[in-house]
Amino acid sequence: MADTSNGLMYGVAKVTFKAAGAEGQEKTLAWLDENGMQPAGNAPSFLDVFAAQVTDGPVDSIMTNPGSDAFTMNLIQLNAQSMVDVFGGKAGADGSYTPPAKMLANGVLTITMHSGHGFRIFNARLSRNGFQNGINMQNVLAMGIRVDMLKPTDGKDRRYRTYPPGTEDFDAIDAVEDAKE
């Protein structure tokens, strides 16, 4: 089915994550704050090459760093199971949470949007980005999370894929599109 939407992607409806090598289904991440997911990547950097004979600007520009794509988000539902679903660690029977030594996780992250679109990162690295918002009567404490889009480890070129509104089976589209590579 062709995409007949206006192409505007907005609103975080659901975020799921399946850790690399994990058995079972992807897990839905708990609530994010109202800022949703914010861009956090870096622009490419270039080295300008100048020649003594050319006085009006560079003769070439060489890319020295291709840049990166990333998002940040603030997880506000900090119950033990939510934290275990993202970073691992231990949830106590009493609801307590003990984090792992390193709060890093790699896997597939899928964002479903209120606009109906989907966005999947095939090798997402989630890392703890410190506590956010503060503890007071105007905010709720949040765990900041950085989501880096890394080169896939399966040999494919795609780092992410977008899906038009109405798409329900992202895995089926991935199987078809990945077979074309």
N, C-alpha and C positions, 0 to 999 in steps of 0.2 A: 504494500500500500504506500503510495506517495505521500510525503509530508505536505499537508495543506495548511499547516499553522503559519502564523506570521513570523515564526523564528525566534520570538522572545522567550527566553528561558528565565524563570524566576521562581522563588519560593522553595525552601527546603521542606519537603513533605516527609521524607524518610531517608535515612542513611543506613546502609547495611555494610557489613564487613565480614569477610571470610579470610581468616589467617592462612598464610601459605602453609601447605602441608597438613592443614587441619581437616579432620574427618567431620562429616556432617554438613549441616546447612550454614549459610551465612547468618550472622546475627544482626538484629536491628539495634543500632546505637540508641542510647537514651536521648532525652531532649537536649537540644542546643539552644543557646540564648538567641534573642531576637535578631542578632546580627548575622545569623546563618553561617555561611562560609565566605570568607574574604580572601581575595588573591594575595599571595605572599611570595611569588616567584621573583626571579631576577631577570633583567633585560640582558640580551647578549652584549658582550664587550668587544671592542675592536681596537686595533693598533693602526693609527694613521701613518702612512709611509710618505715621507717628504723627500724631494730631490732638490739639490742645490740649483738646478737649472729651471725649476718651476717655482715661481714665487707667489702664485695666487691660490695655493691650496695643496692638499695631498694628491699624490699620483695613484695611490691605492689605499685600501683599507682592509686589513687582514683580521678575520674573526679569531679572537684569542680565547673566547669562552662562549659557548652557544646559549647560555642562559638556562633558566630552569622554570618549571611550572609547579606551583604549590598553592595550597589553601591553608588558612588557619580557621579553627572553629573553637567555640567554648562549650564544653559539655557541662550542663548545669544540673543534671540529675545524677548526683554523685553517690547513689546507693551502691552497696558492695557488688551486686551482680552486674550493674552497668560498667563498673570499673574492670571487673574480671573479663567481661565481654570485649573490652577494648584492649587492655594491656596484660591480662593474666593476673597473676597474684592469687591471693586467697580470700575467699568470703567466709567469714565465721558464721556459725549457726545463730549467733546473736545479732547478725547484721553488720559486724565490723569488717573492715577491709585492710588487708596488709598488701602493699604493692610489691611487685618483683624488684630485684636490684636494678634492672634496666627497664625503663618504661618505653620500649620500642616494639613495634609489631609490623610485619610485612604481610601483604595479601591483596585481595581484590576489594576495592571500595566502590559501592554503587550508590549514586544519589538519585532519588526520585523527586521530581519537582512538582509544585502546585500547578505549573503550566502544563503538566502532563509529560514533559520531556524526561529523559533519563540521561545520566552521565556516569560512565564507568571508567575507573582507573585500574588498569590491569596489574600494575606493581606499585601499590601505594605503600609508602612507609609512614606509619603513624608514630609520632614521637611526642612526648610530654613537653609542653611549652610553658610550664609553670602554672601557678594558680593565677586566676584572673578575677576581676570585679571587686574583690574585697569582701569582708564580713561586716555588714552593717544593715541598717533598715531601709536602704535605698537599692541594694544589690543582693544577688545571691552568689555565693561562692561558686566558681567554675574551675574546671581543669582545662587549661588551654591545650589544644592539640594542633600540631602541624602535620599536614598531609603532603608529602612530597611525591611527585609523579616520576618514578624511576624507570629506567629502561627495562622492558619486560625480560624475564629470564627464560622465556620459552622460545626465543629466537625470532619472534614476530617484531615488526617495526612499530606497531601502534602502542602508544603509551596510554591513550584514552580513546573512547568512542562515545558519541552522542547518539541518542535514540529519539525519534519523533514521538509526539503525543499518541497515546493509544497503544504503544508497544508494551506488551506484558511479559514476553519471554525473551529477555536479553540474551540468555544463553543460546537460544536457537539462532538469533541473528549473529552472535559471535561465531558460532560454528560455521555458518555459511560464509561470512565475510573473511574469517581467518583461513578458510580453505582456498580462497582466491589468492592469498599471498604466496 
